[in-house]
């Protein structure tokens, strides 16, 4: 550890990676949505270009809905069901108690 810089735990690092993944996925979906809208606006009435843009917009909206749904389910499980005793890295640092107990996993 470098003086003045706190050590980062593996749970904190993995939780950051999970949050980063969802953030990047949402940004990519938004970019895809904007690109589809731009293609639609610049299509000039061409049916093939409009169809391609519509598919792109539909895919982006479905992707955003899936991201929000996964985050909502994970948040609900962490907060309400497991009461932050088990965490997936969304609302609290990754925490799986069974894996933390000594001798919990037996390799036969």
N, C-alpha and C positions, 0 to 999 in steps of 0.2 A: 504494500500500500504506500502510495506517495503521500508525504505529509501534507495535510490540508484537504486531501481528496478522499471522501469516504469510499469504502469498498462497496461494490454492488453485488447483491446476492444473485444466484442463478434464477430464483423465482422472479425477481424484479426484472432481470434481463429478458426472460421468456415472456413475461407479461407485456413488456414494451414491444417485443417482436409480434405478439398477437395483435396488439392495438395498432401497430404500424401496418400490419397486413390488411386489416379492415379499413384503415384510412386510405392506403394506396388503392385498394379495390374500389372504394367509393369514388375516389378521384378519377380513376380510369373509366368507371361507368359514367360519371358526369361528362368527361371529355368525349366519350363515345356518343352520348346524348347530344352534346353541342355540335359535334361533327355531323351527325345525322340531320339535325335541324339546319345547319349551314348547307348541306347537300340538297335538302328539300328546297330551301330558298333560292339556291343557284341552279335548280334543275331546268328552269325555263319551260316548264310544262311538259317535259319529256316523261312519259309514263314509266319507262324503265328506271330512270334516275329517281323518280318519286317513290317507286316500289322499293328500290334499294335503300333509300333514306328512311322509309317507313320501317323496314326490317331492322335497320340499325337503331332507330329510336325505340322500337319495341324491345329489342334485346337489352338496351341500356336500362329501360324502365324495369324490366323483369329482373335484371341484375341488381338494381338498387333495392327493389322490393325484397329480394332474397337476402341481401346484406342486412337490411333493417330487421327482417324476420329472425335471422340467426342471432343478431345482437340482442333482440328483445327476448328470445327464448333463453339465451345464455345468461342474460342479466337476471331474468326471473328465476332461473334455476339457482344461480349463485345467491341471490338476495333472499328469496322467499322460501324455496324448497330446502336448500342446504344451509341456509342462514350463515353464509360465508365460512362454513367449515370445510367445504370443498369449493375451490375457485378455478375458473378456466382462464383467468387473466383479463377479464373484461371489467368488472367492477372492483376487483381486488387482485392482489398478486396471486399467481398460480399456487394452489395449495391442495395437495392430495394426501390426506393424513395417513392412509394405509402404506403409502410408499415411504413415509418418513419414519415409520416404526422399525426398529432394528429387528431383523429376521422376519419381516412381514412377507417377503417374497422368497419362496423356497424353489431352488432349481434342482429338479430331479433328473 
